[in-house]
Amino acid sequence: MITSFSRYLRFFAALSLTASTLFALGGCNNATKADMDNHSVTQPAATLSPAVKVIVGDYASEGYAKRAQGSDWVGVMVKAVGDKQIDIKIRARSDIKKPTCHFDGKATLMGQDDAHGIIFQSKVNDSTAFFQFKDDKLTIDSQDKYALNYFCSGGGTLVGDYQKLAGDLELR
């Protein structure tokens, strides 16, 4: 318990130091319509933990609001897999340019509190990726700042902030 708490505190100390450098990515991998439509909750809502219920949905980077004007954007689809596990798919627009990133993974509930929101973690490329959900915002970060670059080309990264959408993510 103490070790877990220490890791939790170290993560948030690192997150605080790097918060000013986080940015929303400008373009990730190709997604089919089937990929984008396949993000509903797979378990009955009554069996999900309150933490999972709150965060299930679609998120997008800042450019999503200007997609009609041609802005690049990245979308994150969060789906419940179990009481304390989520499925994460990260995709970007692919209608006007070659996609640059692609990620599919599962993350496990690490903890939650009022100050930090709900934190999920996943083992990614010999590092730990963190998915922090707070106030309808998803922040993706990692212990190793380069671990999430692997999923992108052209110097991109999955690290960044994503806003929760009121509806489903649209490819165009």
N, C-alpha and C positions, 0 to 999 in steps of 0.2 A: 504494500500500500504506500509506504514512504517513497520507494523507488518510483512508482507510478506517478505520485504527486510531484516528485522532483523533476521527472521528465516533463510533466505537464507545465510546471513553472518555468523550466528552461525554454520550452517551446514558446511560451507567451513572452518571455523576455526577448527571445530572438525575433519573434513576430513584431514586437513593439519597435525594435531597432530597425527592422527592414520595412516597416509599413510605408514609409515615404517613398520606397523604391518599387513598390508593387505597381504594376500597370496592367491594363486589360490588353490582351493579345489581339492582334489585328487579322488573323486568318488561320483557320485550321481545316482539317481534312474533309474529304468528300463524304457525304452522307446520302443514302438513298431515302426516298419517301418512307419506306418500310422502317428504316432506322429511326427516323424522326417520329413516326407514329407509335413506335414500340416503347413508350415510356410511362405507361400507366402503372398504378400500384398492382402488384401481383397477389398480394394477400388482402383478405378483408380488412378494412380500416379498423375494425374493433380489435384485431389482434396485434396491431402495431403500437410501439411505444409512442408516447406523446412527442418525443424528440424526432422520430422518423416521420410522423404525420405532418409536422410543421414544415419540414424541409423538402418534402417530395414536390417536384415540379420542375419547371424549366427556368434557366438563368441565362443571361446574355451579357456580353461585354458592352462597353459604352457605344460602340459603333452601330449596334443593332437599331437604335432609334433613328439613325440616318441611313438605313439600308436602301431605301428607295432612291437616295441620291448617290448610291454606289459605294458607301462606306463599307470597309471590311468589318467583320464581327465574328465572334466565337460564341457558340452556344453550349451550355452544359445541361444535360438531361439527368435528373436524379430520380431514381425509381427504388422503391422498397424491395428488399430481397428477403428480409426477415425482421424480427423484432428490433435488432440492433445492428443491422447491416443494410447498406445501400449499394446500388449499382450506379456507376457514373459513366456516362458517355459524353465525350467532348468532341464537337464537330464545328465546322465553320461553313460559311457560305461557300458554295462551289459553283454558283451560277454565272459569275463573271470572271473568275480567275482560277488558276490551278490551286487546289487546297494545299495547305502547308502542314497541318497537324492532325493527329488522330490519337485518341486515347479511349480505352475501354478498361474499366477496373471495378473492383469492389472495395468498399471501405467499411470499417467497423467503428461503432460508437466508442469514443474514448472518454467522453465526459461532457458535462454541461454546467454552466452557472450563469447568473445574470450578467456578470461583467464580460465574459468571453463568448457567450452564446453556446452553440452546440458544436462540438469538435468530433470529427471522424478522422481516422487515420488509415493509411494503406502502405504496404511495403512496395516501393517502386525503385527499381535499379539500385539495389543495395542501400537505399535510403528510406526515410519515412516521409510520405506526403501527408499533409494536413489539409482538411477541408473544413473551414470554419464558417458556420452559418449563424448570422446575427442580423436582426433588423432587415429581413428580406434581402440580405447581401451574402454572397458566397465569396470567401477569400481562399485561394489555393496557394499553398506555400510548401516548402520542403526544407529539411535539415541541410541538404546539399543543394545549393542554389542552381547547380547545373543538372541535377537528376531529372527535372521536368523538361529540359531542352531536348532530350532524346526523342520525344514524341513530335517534334516540330523540325522543319527544315528552315533554312534561311535565317538562322539566329533567333527564331521564335522560342517561346516558352509557354507552358500552361499556367505558370505563376501569374496571378492577377486577381482582380475583383470583378464579380459578375452580379448583376442585379436580377432579382426574381421577377419573372414576367407574370402578368395577370392571367394570360392564356397560354396556349401552346406555342412553342417556337415555330417560326415560319422560315422556310428556306429562302424566300425571296423578299 
